């Protein structure tokens, strides 16, 4: 027998994806195999092998555990899924359908914990009712009723992403939006607090983001400074230029990755040997506790800034700043 799936299974998979996209499940960013697995899991949970009129759901007491989904797919949908892949079924292939409440997690004991082995996955009764009309004259009307006044999962996720953005004001008056997270909270502080105090109104030339690597990039300005093209892995988190002093701030915002270490500084100096600006190496931390965790790795001839004490710097610069404290 050929490894290619029969026309029957290919048709069912295509129809499954059509149903899912029709109710707002976003699949465009998924690989061909990921889409196929979503379709296969959907078909298995519904118990469909020939026609959508076969679909069964929670009200039919059909609730399959992940291993049972694999067994059904292998037996009826010409798959060869390893039994050990059961966790991928739950975490990857069913995830969006569960988030959209199209598939519900239930079983003989609905009050059981989510990870209780007796619980299974079932089509929501309303979704099952819609699915059973697919391919019939009643489909369009049923779909319109199902989607009425109900935002799609794609819309919900888009709104969630938009809400989970950190607004950042650039020294020059511009603005950015960073994705949510401690690392980006620190980058916001670096731009709004550190640079306004110590950057003499420095121009921000590069900002990386945890989800968008080059969120802000002034390529032409960096080229003028002979700042050669670097990969995003090589770039510091924030690069800013103080034209008055001809200083180029290279700033690492440390949350989970390391500071400006001796090796990191040496690498950057060698890479930027032709840069026309003087390089200022800075490591930023959210808290003093975070700084203490990494302090041993901080390189000499660099600066440390801590967001919770924004008016102070720690100079790893030896005798350069040695002298009596001047009382205010």
BELRAQUI-V433837 format. One line per field, one symbol per residue. phi: phi as a letter, one per 20 degrees, with the letter a starting at -180 (. if undefined). psi: psi as a letter, one per 20 degrees, with the letter a starting at -180 (. if undefined). A space follows every 50 residues. Layout:
BEGIN
phi->???
psi->???
END
This chain:
BEGIN
phi->.fffffffffffffffffffffdnffcfeefgffffffffffffffmecc cfffgccgfemdbefffffffffffdclecffgfegffgffdeegffffe meddebrfcgeffgeffeecdcfggffgffgfefndfegfffffffeflc fffgfffffffffecdfceegeofbcceffqffffffgfgfedfffedel mgefdbcecfdcgdfcbeffffffeleffdfffefffcccddfgdldded ddeedddfefegfffffffffdfefeefedecddcfcffffffdgfefff mcdccdffcfeccdeecmfgdfrffefe
psi->pqiqqrhggggggghghggghhjjppihjqrghggghggggggghikpig qiiipqbhijkooprhhhggggghhikkrlpphijhhhgghghighhghj khpqoaahnhiqqhjpiiqapqpphhhggghiipjriiggghgghgipko qrhggghggghhhlqopppqhiiaqroqqqqhghhghghgghgghhgijl kqpohpprqhhogmhpomggghhhjkorpqrhhhqrhppqpohgilpopo ppoogirranrgggggghgghkhjpiqppopppqqgrhggghhihhipqq krqppphimijqqooljcihkprqpoq.
END
